[in-house]
Amino acid sequence: MAESPAKSHDIELAEVGSRSTDRRDDLALARLGKKAVLKRRFGFLSILGFSCTVLITWEGSLVLFLQGFQNGGPAGVIYGYILVWVGTVSVFIVLSELVSLAPTSGGQYHWVSMLAPRNVQKLLSYISGWLTLCGWLASLASGAFLTGGLIQGLLILCQPDTYVPQNWHVTLLYWAVVLFCFIINVAAGWLLPKFEGALLVLHILGFFAILIPLLVLGPKGDTHATFTTFLNLGGWSTQGLSFCVGIMGSVFSFVGGDGPIHLAEEIHNAAVVVPRSIMTGIAINGTLGFAMVLTVLFRLGDMDAVLTENPAFPFMAIFHQAVQSRAGAAVMASLVMVLTVSADVGFSASCSRICWAFARDRGLPGWSVLSKVSDRTSIPFYAVTVTCVIACILGLINIGSIAAFNGVISVSIAGLFSSYLLTSSLLLWRRCTGAILPPSTTDAYEAPSTTDDGMVRATWGPWRVPGVLGIANNAFACAYLTFVFFFSFWPSYAQVTPATMNWSILVTGTIAIVSGVYYAFWGKHTYHGPVVEVSPQYILEQEQQTQGSVGSKL
């Protein structure tokens, strides 16, 4: 049946509107000195699915339940979660302001280059790029490792008498997860937005599929004891110190908030959609995560029996204790496992984009290859491949020493949060000195305004918190990030052994030394901050095309 003229006209207007939005996105990118080379595949719902499934807060709260329970107890887990949730919302507001100001896949290192004093602009931007990339590589490694561990935990749950777990089993499962991430991101790159949109539904439905059986069938706990009982199983000198150490479990459950930012050049209307997806995602994930934490604590039952049955992933034993069925508990745990795989796919996508963007600006060895984009798929194939290969190589460490590998994956907090802290601090300084202009005061055809130190003044995007409220939130975010960064290097136990040591300080220090040596001998000759790829004439042409498309739409 032929379409009606009215419907055909509506479709035509929608297509014109989509092209107009893409042109505005390309113009915003051109003003940042970049040409649009990636295909914009993501809309609001698909990138919201990406935001939610990368964070996987309620799933992460289950997987990392033991860390907060050992250092803090039931009350510590609850109040620590609330503190982390509030702090994360504050940090995400700052990141949303920054991506609205400059929607680029480079993210932190590009923003640092825009905001830092001119005499340290290049160095701080370079440091931020390496911190962000290493943080995301560690996140990909930790996500794949946890997923492999979850699969092994399922084997222990289903075959407790016959299966004998080995470290190399986890490494093989780890590699299988990374291979799956590679396939989704490269061979089926066009499928990624649809994949993430579908997983948003599973993320929410899976929550209720686990929550309801626990509430209905699980052993009922004492509400008063849950909110008032603190534990200090790590042997720390004070309960407050134990609480601060245990809070890192909740922090890790919120890692990955800047994931959508690194896909900004693949999102329609990124300056608005990315902030909305980030803030909506933290609202959804934070709420679901808090509900799951309370449910598990209220239906905890015999904790000693839980730890005896599955000391690595006690939530599986809690499921088994509640439903009294290994098959039922396995189905519930499988939902968590599938959703951690989806998070790994998102980790791989974000990690490859920051690698590609940093290579595009010549901040990495082999930048000329890593910065290439496939003409057929519009995907940075080499960046995806290299990040997945590095993650697989890191998995070999687990065979020799799980303690050493834990030092690698703990860099995900230290690396990412230090990049957040550097960027947030510079934004706070610039906004307090009035160096960022409101959108209405700029004209693309006029010469850009500069600060006293010769830096081009940045211009606020469409999403921001204005005035004193924005400054107060920015300051709180910096304080929270400083707190998290400090305690991210602490071990879980006061009596430290090689197995319980937090090796992230060593790994982070090694990364700093290696990147510093590379910068001193090679990097300083190739990296000069974000490369300007476009001319003023190109920007003018983009302006005219954008205005023409808006006029034709009207």
N, C-alpha and C positions, 0 to 999 in steps of 0.2 A: 504494500500500500504506500502511495506517495505521501511524503510529509506535507503538512499544511504550510502555506506561505508564512503564517505567523510563527510556527515552530522553527521553520528553516531560518527565519530572520533572527530568532532568539539564539539559535546555535551559532549563527554567524557573528552576532554581537559578543557572545561568550568567547569565541575564538579570537576576535579582535581584542577583547579585554585581556585575554591571556597573553597575547603577543605584546600588548602595551605594557603589561606588568613585567614581562621578561626584558623589554627594552629599558625600563626604569632600573631593573636590577643590573643590567649590563652597564648602564650609565653610572650607577653608584659604584660599581667595581672599577670602571674606567677612572673615576675621580680618585680612586685609591692606587692608580697606576697599573691596573691589571686588565688584561683582555679575558673575556669569558670564553673558556675552552671546554668546560664540562657541561653536560646536558642537564637542564633543570627538570628533574623527575619527581621531586617531592612537593606535596602540598601540605596543608596543615595537619590533616588526620594521619598521613603516613609518617610525617616527622614527629608528631606526637607519639605515635606508636614506637618510633625509634627512641625518643626520649625516655619513655616508660620502660621499655625492655632493656635499654642500656643500664639504667639505674637499678632495675629489679630489686627494689628496696625490701619488699616483704619476703621475697625469696632469699635475699642476702641476709636478712635478719634471722632466718631459720638456719642457714648454712653456717653463719658466724656466731650463733647463739652462745656457744661455750665460752668465748673470750670475754664477753661482758658478764656472764654469770660467775665465772671464776673470780674476777676482779670487780666486785660491785654487788653481786647477788641479785635477787629479783628486783629489789628497789633500785639498785644501781642501774640495771638494764632499762627500767622505765624512765627514770629521771635523766639518765644519760642520753637516751633516745630523743627525749623532748629537747634537750639542750642542742644536740647535733642537728635536729630538724630545724630549729630556729636559726642556728648558725648557717646551715646550708641554704635556707631561704634567703638570708641576707647576702650570702656570697653569690647566689644565682641571680639576685636582683642586679648586683654589680656587673656580672658577666653579661646579663641581658642588655644593660645600658651600653656596654662596650660593643657587643655584636650589632646592636642597632646603630651605633655610631660608625662602625666599620665592619660590614658583613663580608668577611674574607675567611677562607679556609685556614689561613695562617694563624688566626686567633691571637693567642697571647703574645707571640714574638712580634707580630705586626703592630699590635696595640702599644707594646713597650716602645717600639721604634717611633711611634707617633707622639708618645707622652713623655719620654725620658729627656733629661737635659742633653743638649747637643753634644757636649764633650764626652758623654758616656753612652750615647744613644746606640752606637754600633755594638759595643761590648755587651750591654744589658740585653739588647734584643737577641744577640747570639746566645747568651746564657739561657734566656727564656725559651728559645727554640729548642735547645738541647734538653732542658728540664721537661718541657711538654712532651717531646718525642719519647724520651726515656720513660716518663711516667705512663704514657699510653702503651709502649712496648711491654712494660711491667704489668699493666692492666690486662693486656691480651694474654700474657703468659699466666697470670694468676687466674683469670677466668677459665682458660683451658685446663689448668691444673685442678681447679676446684671441680670442674665438670667431670674430668677424668676420675677424680676422687669420689664424686657422687655416683658414677657408674659402678666403681668398685664397691662403694657402700651398698648399692642395690644388690650386688652379687653376694655380699656378706649377709644382707638381710634375707635373701631368698635361699641361699645355700650356706647356712652358718656352720654346718658340720663337715662340708666337703671342700669348700673353697679356701685356699691359703693365699692371702694377699701378699703381693710383692711390689716394691717401688717401681720396677720396670713395667709392670702391668699398667700403672697409672701413666707412665710416659708414653706407652703405645696408644692408650686411649686419648691422651693429650694430643698426640700427633693426628689422630683421626678427627678430633674436634677442629684443629687448625686447618686440616684439609677441607673439611666441610665449609668452614668460613671462607676459605680461598675460592671454592667453587661458587658459592652464593655471590661473592663480591666480584668475581671475574667472569666465569662462564655464564652466569645468570644475573649479571649486573642489572639488567632491565627489570628483574624480578624483585630487587631489593625493596623498593617502596611498597609493593604489594605484600611482600613477605612481612615487613614490619607492621603494616596496617592490620594484617590478619592476626599477628601475634599480640597486638593490643587487646583484641577480644579474648584471646587465650589467657593473657596476663590477668584480666579482670575475672573471667569465669573460673580460672584455675584457683584464684584466691578463695572464692566461695566454695569450690569443690573440696578444699582442704579445711577451711574455717568451720563449716557446718558440721562435718563429722567429729571434729575435735570438740566443739561446743556441746554436741548432743551426747556423744559416747565417752568422752574423756573423763577421768577422775576429777572431781571438783576439789579445788584448793581453797585455802583460807584467804579471803580478800585482804583482811587487815595485815596478815603476815606478808603477803605479796608486796604491799606498798611500804612496809616498814623494815623488812629484813635485808640487811647488807652483809656481804661476805668479803673476806680478804684471803682467798686461798693462794694468792701469789706471795704471801709473806711480807708485804710491804709495811713500813714503819707506822703508817697511819691509814685510816679508812679513806680519807680524802685522796691520798696519793694512789691508792688502789683503784678508786673510782676513775681517776684521770687516765690511768693505764687501760682500764677495761673499756673506756668509752671509744677506743679505737675500733672496736668491732662494729659499732654503729656508724662510725665515720666511713669505714670501708663499704658499708651498705649503701652509701650515697655517692660513692666515687663514680665518675663518668658524666657529671652534669654538663661538661663542655662538649660532649660528643656531637650534638646537633650543630654546634658552632662550626666544626671543621667540615661540615657538609653544606655550609652556607652558600657556596657557589653552585649548588645543585638543588636549591630550594626556590620556589616561586615567592616573590615578595619577602625576601629573607630578612630585611631590616625590621619587619613587623612579625612575621610568622615564627621566626626562631625564638625571640623573646617570649611570645605567647606559648609556644610549645614547651619551652623550658619551665616556665612558671606553672603552667597547667600540669606538666608532668610531675613536678615536685609536690604539688597539691594532692594529686591522685596517689602517687607513690608513698608520700609521707603518711597519708591517712590510712592506706591499706597496710603499710608496714607497722604502724602503731597498733592497729587492731590485731594484727597477727602476733605481735609481741605480747600483748595483754592476754590473748587467747592461750598461747603456749604456756605462759606463766601460770594462768589460772587452771590449766589442765596438765600440769607438769607431772603429777604423781610422784612415784618413788625415784628421786634423782640418782641414787646410788645404783639402782637396777638399770636405769637408762644408760648411765656411763659404762656399766659393765657390759651391756649388750652391744653398744656401738659408741666407743669413746671418741671416734673421729667426728661423726655426724650424729649427735644425740637426738636431733629432731626426728630421725628415722625411727629410733626406738620409742620416742614419744608417740609417733603415729601408730606403731605396732601396739603399744600399751593401750591406746585409746580404742582402736577398732578391733583388737584381739584377732587379727588376721594378717598373716604375712603377705598374702596376695593384695589385700586392701591397702596395707601400708606401702607396698611396692608401687601400686598405682598412684597413690598420693605423692610419694617421693619421685616418681617418674615425671610428674607434672613439673616439679621444681627443676629436675634435671633438664627437661626440654626447654624450659624458659631460661636456664643458664646458658644453654647452647645459643639461644637467640641473642642473649647479651654478648656472647663471644663474637657473633657475626657483626654486631654493632661496634664492638671494640676494634675488630679488624678494619672495618670501614673507616672509622675515625682515625685510627693509627696510620693507615695508609694515606689518608688525606693530609695529615699534618706532615708526614714524611715527604709527600709530593710537593706541598706548598713550600716547605723549608728548602727542598732541593731546587725548586723553581727560583728561589732567591739566593741560590749558591751557598747555602749554609752547611751542606753535607758532602762528604766524599762521594764521588761518582754522580754529582748533581746533574750532569748533562744527560745521563741515562734515566735517573730516577724522576726527572721532571717531565718525561715524555708521556703523552696521553694517546691512547689507542684511537686511531681514526674511525675504526668500525664501531666501537662500543662507547667512546668518549669516557673511558675509565683509565685512571693512572695504573696501568697493568704492572709496570716494573716496581712501583712503590708498594702495591699490594703483595707482589711476589716476594720482595726483599723483606718486608716486615713479617710475613708469615714464615719465611725461612729462618730469620733471626729468632722468632718465637720457638720454632722447632729445635734450634740449636740450644736455646736456653733450657729446653725440656731435658736435655742430656744431663744437666747438673743434678736433677732429681734422682737419677740412678745412683750416682755416687754419694750424695748427701742431701737429704731433704732439708736439713738446717740451712745449708748454703743456698738452696733454691728458695727457701722462705725469705732469705735476705734479698734475693732478686725481686720477688713479687711485692715485698713491702715497700719498694721504691715507688710503687704506684701512688701511694699517699704522699710520700716525701717529694717526689718529682712534680706531681700535678699541683699539690697545695702550695709548694714554693713558687710555682709559676703564677698561681692565682694571687698569692701574697704580693709578689713583685708588681704585677699589673694593677692590683687594687690600690696599692700604696701610691703608685704614680698617678692614678686617676684621682685619688683623694687630694694629692698635692696640686694637681692642675685645676681641679674644680674649686678648691679653696682660694686659689690665686686668680680665678676668673679667666683662665686661659682657654676654656672651651666655650665656643659661641653658640647661642641659640639658633635653631634652624632658620628663623625668619630674617636674620641679619646678614646672610650670605647671598652672594650672587655668583653663579658659575662663570660669568663673563668678566668679573672684576678680579684684580690681582688678589691672591689670598692674604689675609692678615697674618702677622707674625707676632710671636712673644718677644720678651726682652732678650732671651737667649738665642733668638734667630730661628726658632722652630715655627713651622706653619701651624696656625691655630686649628685644632680639631673642631668639628661641628657636631652638636648633639643630633642623634637620630630621632625617629618618631616615638621611640619607647625610652622613657627615662623617669626617674624620681627627682623632681625639681627642688631647688632651694635648700633650706636647712635640713629638711627631712632626708634628702638624698645624701647630704654630707654626714649626717648622724648614722645612717645605715652603712655608708661606705666605711666610716671609722669603726663601727661594730664588726663589720666583715673582716677588716684588717686585724682587729684584736682576736677574733675567733680563729682566723687562719694562723696567726702566730702561736696560739695555744696548741692547735692541732699539729702544726709542724714540729714544735718542741717535743711533744709526747709521742710522735710517730717513730722516734728512735729508741723508745724504751722497751725493754723485754717484758714478757708477761710475768716473770718470777723474779723476786729480789735475789735469790740465790742462783746466780747465772752459771750455766754449763754451756759447752759448745752446742748442745742440742737446743737449748732454750734461749740462746743469745739472739738478740735482734741485730742481724748483720746489715741492716739497711744503711747504717752510718758508714760502713766500710764500702758498700756497693755505691752509695751516693758519692762518697769521696773519690772513688775510682773513676766514676763517670766524669766528675768535675775535673780531675787531673787529665784524663784522656782528651776530653773536649778542649781543655785549656792548651794542651800540647799541640793538638791539631790546629787550634786557632793561631797560636804563636808562630807556627812554621808554615801553615798553608791557608787556614781560614781567613786570616786578616787580609790576604791578598785577593780573595775571591768574594768574601761576604762584606757587603757595605750597607746592610739593611735591606728592606723590601725593594726589589728591582722595579723601576718604573718602565713598564713595557709599552706605554702609549704616549702619543704626542698631544699637545694642546689641540691640534687640528682634529685628531681622532675624537677627543672629548666633545668638541664643537659639533662634529658630525653626529655623534650619539645624541647630543642635546636636540638637534634639529629633527632627527628621526623620531625621538620620543615625543616631541611636541606635535609632529605630524601625525603619529599614531593616535595620540589623544584627540586631536582635532577630527580625524576620520571616525573615531568611535563616537564622538558627539554628533 
